[in-house]
Amino acid sequence: MKGERIHILEKDATPGGIVTVKDSSWLLSWTINRQPQFREQPRDHCLVWVYALFSEVPGDYVKKAMRDCTGREICMEWLYHLGVPEGAVNFAFLGQFAEIARDTIFTTEYSMRTGKV
């Protein structure tokens, strides 16, 4: 339903591992580590790490290679595999698929900084 909040996991839960979608063209994986990831992270926000092994092949929902996708498109592919309902809101992007003015997409530190912005 439009505007309805979706709880992917309970407040203090941590799966403690990587979840891989074995039938994903990208071999998409995701993990949710202990929250918050950043001191400034609001307590009602959950940071999810999403990545893939086969970044050069088209996705199952977004028919583009992961490396050619925007952060929004990667999130759409992930949500497709999760089966998140139509109208879900408040998803954000980080890592090499988010842009920070006057910064270089090269290091792990960059990915961490995008989570703080």
C-alpha positions, 0 to 999 in steps of 0.5 A, spaced: 500 500 500 502 506 498 506 510 504 506 503 508 513 502 511 516 495 510 520 492 515 525 488 512 528 486 519 526 487 526 530 493 530 535 489 533 536 483 528 542 482 524 542 476 519 550 475 520 551 473 513 550 474 506 544 472 502 545 470 495 540 470 490 542 464 486 537 464 480 539 472 479 543 473 473 548 477 476 548 472 482 546 478 486 548 478 494 546 482 500 547 483 507 545 487 513 550 488 518 549 491 525 546 497 525 547 503 525 553 503 520 554 510 522 554 515 528 549 520 525 545 514 522 538 515 524 535 509 528 529 508 524 534 507 518 537 500 516 543 500 511 544 494 506 550 492 502 548 490 495 553 487 490 554 482 485 558 477 482 556 477 474 556 485 473 557 484 466 550 481 464 543 484 464 539 483 470 533 480 471 528 486 472 533 491 469 535 489 463 542 492 463 549 490 466 550 492 473 556 496 472 552 500 467 546 501 472 544 507 476 544 506 484 536 506 483 536 501 478 540 496 482 535 497 488 530 496 483 533 489 481 534 488 488 527 489 490 525 485 484 528 479 487 526 481 494 518 481 492 518 488 495 510 491 494 509 496 489 509 503 493 515 502 497 518 508 499 525 511 502 530 507 499 537 510 498 544 509 494 551 508 496 558 506 494 560 507 487 553 508 484 552 514 489 556 521 487 559 526 491 561 532 488 569 533 488 570 526 490 573 520 487 570 513 486 576 509 487 576 507 495 573 503 500 573 509 504 569 513 498 563 507 499 563 509 507 563 516 505 557 515 501 553 512 507 554 518 511 552 523 506 
